[in-house]
Amino acid sequence: MKKITKLIVSALSLSAVISMTGCAVGPWGGLAIGNPFSGIAEARQAREYNERQEALKIEATKKQQLAATIYNPPQVIYRIDKNRYLTLEDYSNCDDGSIYYHNDNKKIKTKLWFLSRGTMNYKGKFIWAAKNDDMLAIPLVSGDNDACGDSLRGCAYSILSASNDGGKNFSDIKFGAINSSSSKNYTIVLTDDAIYFKSNLYPSTDKYAINSNGEFYNVRQAWIQDEFYKGMIKLGVPEDVLDKTNPMGYYDRALINKYHYTEAQVDELGVKSLALFHTLNNSSFTEKLPDIQTSNLGSSKFSCNTTSLSSQLTNQG
């Protein structure tokens, strides 16, 4: 009996040891004795691996940052005259740099835009005829294969980023070039008091002047809106239902609710207002490109030296 008792006690003790040390039953009923320190070793190996990976990431980031700071020297991409020009800087190729305006005589350097790709996409003529340093502008055009909704605010038009206060504030002026290829049809002229857009596909020229608030506005569109407003008053439309901010702006519900127009009268006015707008829109009132003596100007197009990106600034004075 004592032997049996000792065997039972030994079996229970072995069972307790197995449960405490993590031993497992082998595939054939035997005991598979595990290493109680293997979990610690694996954790240490995992920690060391993660530390090595983190060190590699830091080293790769440092290399990227170092590569990013190694730029090609600035180059002139557009010359206005002897002392004024535009440079491409902080770039590794012609599409990824920043564009600056320079006036060496006045020691002026103004950043016009970052990421030069949109400007290099513009293939039309660009005539910088402004003599003062307040009027600044740079065209931005989508590439031929760019998707709609890109960083240039869509694919149905391009923009001219323009300033009339020396670069303190910039405004976006839309023009109709769909992409880089269609921009070849355009001529943009920058003067001291206005900006002109002309496509050789259309007879008209768009002129953007500066109003009393220092804002750019389309001169022809402003004329159409003003004449439409006057024409609607001649048709007997009350002035307080007209919206001068809209080319064909009036509130037909106000005519019904306040002035008791019938639906038939509103429909009749709609026909007359549409005819008035078409008459004004098709009128002979148009702008023309200013007569600029381009022989005294340095450039008519943007250019970037792709064969020798390490070249220094040239022809600065």
Secondary structure, 3 states (H helix, E strand, C coil): CHHHHHHHHHHHHHHHHHHHHCCEECCCCCEECCCCCHHHHHHHHHHHHHHHHHHHHHHHHHHHHHHHHCCECCEEEEECCCCEEEEEECECCCCCCEEEEEECCCCEEEEEEECCHHHHCCCCEEEECCCCCCCEEEEECCCCCCCCCCCCCCCCCEEEEEECCCCCCCEEEEECCCCCCHHHHEEEEECCCEEEEEECCCCCEEEEEECCCCCEEEHHHHHHHHHHHHHHHHCCCCHHHEECCCCCEECHHHHHHCCCCCHHHHHHHHHHHHHHHHHHHCCCCCECCCCCCHHHCCCCCCCCCCCCCCCCCCCCC
